Amino acid sequence: MTCLLIVAKAPVPGYAKTRLCPPATADQAAGIAAAALLDTLEAALLTPDAHVVVAMTGDLTAAVCGPELSATLDQVDVILQRGSGFDVRLANAHADTAALHPDRPVLQIGMDTPQVTPDSLASAADLLGNGRDCVLGFAEDGGWWALGLTDPLHAKALVGVPMSQDDTGRETLRALTEVGLCPGILPTLSDVDTMADARRVAAAIPRSRFARAVAAVR
């Protein structure tokens, strides 16, 4: 069984998805973030042979859709993000998941690709389980949306990789190969950084919470 690790931030107005403002208001941007997280959690929970772990940061009591998110998170294991930089927090989230569920591979995603489906997550997990020690899914902006490791402690290779840059994906691949891993490459996805990204992703999943939240922005 694979651990599906979702790295998430509480969708608090003024702190979540601020690059969507304008045209979105702070409340609308947080609503889009909440919808993305809920859609991602739903896909993860429906993925066969997967155990869901969420590495969380932020105050859910101040979040948009806080009660619904809290109820959904009751169905998964929640750990707190720790570390001073995102690279360190990612490495620690893998290590903490491994401590919670020893000897299981970990497939980590974020909350910026609400278009993921149970089938796409299961396919990524299958690739990880069939002779690959690592899988990596690039994002269209130069970053990455998924990282799978048969030994989650190898995520320490992320420490020192610059995050949220247009070469993050390439530098992550380099760091993984430098520690002897041979990543299988997953399909490239668009993540959600700008309103143009949000509208493009929403068009691909028109019946989702995410699409409804994006449509509310005029």
Secondary structure, 3 states (H helix, E strand, C coil): CEEEEEEEECCCCCCCCHHHCCCCCHHHHHHHHHHHHHHHHHHHHCCCCEEEEEEEECCHHHCCCHHHHHHHHCCCEEEECCCCCHHHHHHHHHHHHHHHCCCCCEEEECCCCCCCCHHHHHHHHHHHHCCCCEEEEEECCCCEEEEEECCHHHHHHHCCCCCCCCCHHHHHHHHHHHCCCCCEEEEEECCCCCHHHHHHHHHHCCCCHHHHHHHCCC
